[in-house]
Amino acid sequence: MNVSVLSVFIPTFFFVSITPGMCMTLAMTMGMTIGVRRALWMMLGELCGVGLVAVSSAVGVAALLLNYPDAFVIFKYVGGAYLAYIGIQMWRSKGKMAIQSSEGEKKGATRIELASQGFMTAIANPKGWAFLVALLPPFISSDAPMLGQLSILILIILSLEFICLLIYATGGRTLRTLLQQRGNVKLMNRIAGSLMFGVGVWLAMG
């Protein structure tokens, strides 16, 4: 690809990725509650979702969603309600993602559950669709094979997204460490629960 195109594309999408949003808030919440290592499963699901949205935006599937919005709206509400429910459970210091005052009190969320949360948040994020629909196609040239261009651009998008997810998850893990030094597990759960509930509402109402 043209170096001049990449010199514009990379900072543009890094800015889009690093801007606080639903996926980054989810990464910070999981970094706080389950740690960066286990949050990688959520990131895997989120990256799969972002990749799917990017491909769909490039090939015009987004136009179909505009013609049949009801299914997308229902999915958005269901996903938002589920994440909000998790947030309430964490606020009440219950559920699989709640931080426990002692190790081993409860079984944590499974890898599939974590990946599903990330995937669901990514593909039901209206702002994610809006950004990719608006920003991705202009960087694709009609004079070169689409598959090669799309592969490079999506690889860059996923790499930038992963870096930003790690930054947010690490920030959440650092916040947990600071709060744990004061022994305030309930406060940690309420902060994490509020963030998760906010992501759910944001997803449903966005």
GINOR-V12957 format. One record per residue. N is the residue number from 1. RES is the residue in one letter. PHI is phi as a letter, one per 20 degrees, with the letter a starting at -180 (none if undefined). PSI is psi as a letter, one per 30 degrees, with the letter a starting at -180 (none if undefined). D_LAST is the distance of its C-alpha to the last C-alpha in whole Angstrom. Layout:
# GINOR-V12957
n:N res:RES phi:PHI psi:PSI d_last:D_LAST
n:N res:RES phi:PHI psi:PSI d_last:D_LAST
This chain:
# GINOR-V12957
n:1 res:M phi:none psi:l d_last:34
n:2 res:N phi:f psi:k d_last:35
n:3 res:V phi:f psi:e d_last:35
n:4 res:S phi:f psi:e d_last:34
n:5 res:V phi:f psi:e d_last:31
n:6 res:L phi:f psi:e d_last:30
n:7 res:S phi:f psi:f d_last:31
n:8 res:V phi:e psi:e d_last:28
n:9 res:F phi:f psi:e d_last:26
n:10 res:I phi:f psi:e d_last:26
n:11 res:P phi:f psi:e d_last:25
n:12 res:T phi:f psi:e d_last:22
n:13 res:F phi:f psi:f d_last:21
n:14 res:F phi:f psi:e d_last:22
n:15 res:F phi:f psi:e d_last:20
n:16 res:V phi:f psi:e d_last:17
n:17 res:S phi:f psi:e d_last:17
n:18 res:I phi:f psi:f d_last:19
n:19 res:T phi:f psi:k d_last:16
n:20 res:P phi:g psi:k d_last:14
n:21 res:G phi:b psi:a d_last:11
n:22 res:M phi:f psi:e d_last:10
n:23 res:C phi:f psi:e d_last:13
n:24 res:M phi:f psi:e d_last:15
n:25 res:T phi:f psi:e d_last:15
n:26 res:L phi:f psi:e d_last:15
n:27 res:A phi:f psi:e d_last:18
n:28 res:M phi:f psi:e d_last:20
n:29 res:T phi:f psi:e d_last:19
n:30 res:M phi:f psi:e d_last:21
n:31 res:G phi:f psi:e d_last:24
n:32 res:M phi:f psi:e d_last:24
n:33 res:T phi:e psi:e d_last:25
n:34 res:I phi:d psi:f d_last:26
n:35 res:G phi:n psi:l d_last:28
n:36 res:V phi:f psi:e d_last:27
n:37 res:R phi:f psi:e d_last:29
n:38 res:R phi:f psi:f d_last:27
n:39 res:A phi:f psi:f d_last:24
n:40 res:L phi:g psi:f d_last:25
n:41 res:W phi:f psi:e d_last:25
n:42 res:M phi:f psi:e d_last:21
n:43 res:M phi:f psi:e d_last:21
n:44 res:L phi:f psi:e d_last:23
n:45 res:G phi:f psi:e d_last:20
n:46 res:E phi:f psi:e d_last:18
n:47 res:L phi:f psi:e d_last:20
n:48 res:C phi:f psi:e d_last:21
n:49 res:G phi:f psi:e d_last:17
n:50 res:V phi:f psi:e d_last:17
n:51 res:G phi:f psi:e d_last:20
n:52 res:L phi:f psi:e d_last:19
n:53 res:V phi:f psi:e d_last:16
n:54 res:A phi:f psi:e d_last:19
n:55 res:V phi:f psi:e d_last:22
n:56 res:S phi:f psi:e d_last:20
n:57 res:S phi:f psi:e d_last:18
n:58 res:A phi:f psi:e d_last:22
n:59 res:V phi:e psi:g d_last:24
n:60 res:G phi:n psi:g d_last:21
n:61 res:V phi:f psi:f d_last:20
n:62 res:A phi:g psi:e d_last:16
n:63 res:A phi:f psi:e d_last:18
n:64 res:L phi:f psi:e d_last:19
n:65 res:L phi:f psi:e d_last:15
n:66 res:L phi:f psi:e d_last:15
n:67 res:N phi:e psi:f d_last:18
n:68 res:Y phi:c psi:i d_last:17
n:69 res:P phi:f psi:f d_last:13
n:70 res:D phi:f psi:e d_last:14
n:71 res:A phi:f psi:e d_last:15
n:72 res:F phi:f psi:e d_last:12
n:73 res:V phi:f psi:e d_last:10
n:74 res:I phi:f psi:e d_last:13
n:75 res:F phi:f psi:e d_last:12
n:76 res:K phi:f psi:e d_last:9
n:77 res:Y phi:f psi:e d_last:10
n:78 res:V phi:f psi:e d_last:13
n:79 res:G phi:f psi:e d_last:12
n:80 res:G phi:f psi:e d_last:10
n:81 res:A phi:f psi:e d_last:13
n:82 res:Y phi:f psi:e d_last:15
n:83 res:L phi:f psi:e d_last:14
n:84 res:A phi:f psi:e d_last:14
n:85 res:Y phi:f psi:e d_last:17
n:86 res:I phi:f psi:e d_last:19
n:87 res:G phi:f psi:e d_last:18
n:88 res:I phi:f psi:e d_last:20
n:89 res:Q phi:f psi:e d_last:22
n:90 res:M phi:f psi:e d_last:23
n:91 res:W phi:g psi:e d_last:23
n:92 res:R phi:e psi:g d_last:26
n:93 res:S phi:l psi:h d_last:27
n:94 res:K phi:c psi:l d_last:27
n:95 res:G phi:n psi:l d_last:26
n:96 res:K phi:f psi:f d_last:26
n:97 res:M phi:d psi:f d_last:24
n:98 res:A phi:f psi:k d_last:26
n:99 res:I phi:f psi:k d_last:28
n:100 res:Q phi:e psi:l d_last:32
n:101 res:S phi:f psi:f d_last:35
n:102 res:S phi:c psi:l d_last:37
n:103 res:E phi:f psi:k d_last:37
n:104 res:G phi:m psi:g d_last:37
n:105 res:E phi:f psi:e d_last:36
n:106 res:K phi:c psi:l d_last:33
n:107 res:K phi:f psi:k d_last:32
n:108 res:G phi:e psi:l d_last:29
n:109 res:A phi:f psi:k d_last:26
n:110 res:T phi:f psi:l d_last:28
n:111 res:R phi:f psi:e d_last:27
n:112 res:I phi:f psi:e d_last:25
n:113 res:E phi:f psi:e d_last:23
n:114 res:L phi:f psi:e d_last:22
n:115 res:A phi:f psi:e d_last:22
n:116 res:S phi:f psi:e d_last:20
n:117 res:Q phi:f psi:e d_last:17
n:118 res:G phi:f psi:e d_last:17
n:119 res:F phi:f psi:e d_last:17
n:120 res:M phi:f psi:e d_last:14
n:121 res:T phi:f psi:e d_last:12
n:122 res:A phi:f psi:e d_last:13
n:123 res:I phi:e psi:f d_last:13
n:124 res:A phi:d psi:g d_last:9
n:125 res:N phi:e psi:j d_last:7
n:126 res:P phi:f psi:e d_last:6
n:127 res:K phi:f psi:e d_last:8
n:128 res:G phi:f psi:e d_last:11
n:129 res:W phi:f psi:e d_last:11
n:130 res:A phi:f psi:e d_last:11
n:131 res:F phi:f psi:e d_last:13
n:132 res:L phi:f psi:e d_last:16
n:133 res:V phi:f psi:e d_last:16
n:134 res:A phi:e psi:e d_last:17
n:135 res:L phi:e psi:e d_last:19
n:136 res:L phi:f psi:e d_last:21
n:137 res:P phi:g psi:e d_last:23
n:138 res:P phi:f psi:f d_last:25
n:139 res:F phi:e psi:f d_last:26
n:140 res:I phi:e psi:k d_last:28
n:141 res:S phi:e psi:k d_last:31
n:142 res:S phi:f psi:f d_last:33
n:143 res:D phi:e psi:f d_last:36
n:144 res:A phi:c psi:l d_last:36
n:145 res:P phi:g psi:k d_last:35
n:146 res:M phi:f psi:e d_last:31
n:147 res:L phi:g psi:e d_last:31
n:148 res:G phi:f psi:e d_last:33
n:149 res:Q phi:f psi:e d_last:30
n:150 res:L phi:f psi:e d_last:27
n:151 res:S phi:f psi:e d_last:29
n:152 res:I phi:f psi:e d_last:29
n:153 res:L phi:f psi:e d_last:26
n:154 res:I phi:f psi:e d_last:24
n:155 res:L phi:f psi:e d_last:27
n:156 res:I phi:f psi:e d_last:26
n:157 res:I phi:g psi:e d_last:22
n:158 res:L phi:f psi:e d_last:23
n:159 res:S phi:f psi:e d_last:25
n:160 res:L phi:f psi:e d_last:23
n:161 res:E phi:f psi:e d_last:20
n:162 res:F phi:f psi:e d_last:23
n:163 res:I phi:f psi:e d_last:24
n:164 res:C phi:f psi:e d_last:21
n:165 res:L phi:f psi:e d_last:20
n:166 res:L phi:f psi:e d_last:24
n:167 res:I phi:f psi:e d_last:24
n:168 res:Y phi:f psi:e d_last:21
n:169 res:A phi:f psi:e d_last:23
n:170 res:T phi:f psi:e d_last:26
n:171 res:G phi:f psi:e d_last:25
n:172 res:G phi:f psi:e d_last:24
n:173 res:R phi:f psi:e d_last:27
n:174 res:T phi:f psi:e d_last:29
n:175 res:L phi:f psi:e d_last:27
n:176 res:R phi:f psi:e d_last:28
n:177 res:T phi:f psi:e d_last:32
n:178 res:L phi:f psi:e d_last:32
n:179 res:L phi:f psi:e d_last:31
n:180 res:Q phi:f psi:e d_last:33
n:181 res:Q phi:f psi:f d_last:36
n:182 res:R phi:e psi:f d_last:36
n:183 res:G phi:m psi:g d_last:36
n:184 res:N phi:d psi:i d_last:33
n:185 res:V phi:f psi:e d_last:31
n:186 res:K phi:f psi:e d_last:29
n:187 res:L phi:f psi:e d_last:28
n:188 res:M phi:f psi:e d_last:26
n:189 res:N phi:f psi:e d_last:25
n:190 res:R phi:f psi:e d_last:23
n:191 res:I phi:f psi:e d_last:22
n:192 res:A phi:f psi:e d_last:20
n:193 res:G phi:f psi:e d_last:19
n:194 res:S phi:f psi:e d_last:17
n:195 res:L phi:f psi:e d_last:16
n:196 res:M phi:f psi:e d_last:15
n:197 res:F phi:f psi:e d_last:14
n:198 res:G phi:f psi:e d_last:11
n:199 res:V phi:f psi:e d_last:10
n:200 res:G phi:f psi:e d_last:10
n:201 res:V phi:f psi:e d_last:8
n:202 res:W phi:g psi:e d_last:5
n:203 res:L phi:f psi:e d_last:5
n:204 res:A phi:f psi:e d_last:6
n:205 res:M phi:e psi:f d_last:4
n:206 res:G phi:f psi:none d_last:0
